[in-house]
Amino acid sequence: MKVKYLNIMMGLAVAAMSWSCSPDALQDLTPEDSQVFITNYEKNTNFGNYSTFSLADSVFVVQNDRSGVATTALDFRVLSRVAENMTKRGYARVGKTAKPDFGVNVLRISETQTGVVANFNPWNSYWGFGGGGFYYPPTYSYYQTTERYWQVEIIDLKNAGTSNRATVVWNAQIRGDGIFDENAVASVIDAVFTQSTYLKKN
């Protein structure tokens, strides 16, 4: 019995040492290395058939079940960079009353999630001397994670029709560290347009 117990303890010690010595793949990432750019588009859309766009003058803020608008210096910088990229692609910016072909929205999204993790004692199934059993019930840990990211979407207003039901024909998500740094605005906004080569006026 003592030998079995010793073997278990040595095994746990070796495992603990290996966990503590293993490299953390995420620890040494720079903010730029952690950034992820996700773009999606409606496959049947010919972006060359559109000429104008209208861009909201504020950023939509979505936080779980709440929403609103924001007009901070950072928000204005992001809006300006989005407009600049759209113009470089050959689209002319117009006002909302000029019946634009595209409507462009920028969203700042914050999602908070809460969960529970059960921490089981490794000795739950250990039986003591004389057949008597020992049981240690699991404990529970609560965790909360918050993820904040940018989302840009382009809406087809040209073909909305009389029902005023417009389709999102392109959207992009910008996730990772440093994406809310004012000095990083140009690079992260440019990145989603750079990987969307189809998004341009003929």
BELLINNOR-V476413 format. One record per backbone hydrogen bond with DSSP energy under -1.0 kcal/mol. CO is the residue of the C=O (numbers start at 1). NH is the residue of the N-H. If there is no record, write none. Layout:
co-><CO:CO>
nh-><NH:NH>
//
This chain:
co-><1:2:3:4:5:6:7:8:9:10:11:12:13:14:15:16:17:18:26:30:36:38:40:42:46:47:51:52:53:54:59:60:61:62:63:66:68:70:72:73:74:75:76:77:78:79:80:81:82:83:84:85:86:87:89:92:95:101:101:102:103:104:105:106:107:108:109:110:111:113:115:117:119:121:123:126:129:132:139:141:143:145:147:149:150:151:152:153:154:154:155:155:157:161:167:169:170:171:172:173:174:175:178:181:184:185:186:187:188:189:190:191:193:196:198>
nh-><5:6:7:8:9:10:11:12:13:14:15:16:17:18:19:20:21:22:29:34:175:173:171:45:49:50:92:102:94:104:70:108:68:110:66:63:61:59:76:77:78:79:80:81:82:83:84:85:86:87:88:89:91:90:201:53:98:157:158:54:155:56:153:60:151:62:149:64:147:145:143:141:139:124:126:134:132:128:119:117:115:113:111:109:174:107:172:105:169:170:103:157:160:164:156:42:154:40:152:38:150:36:181:184:188:189:190:191:192:193:194:195:196:199:200>
//
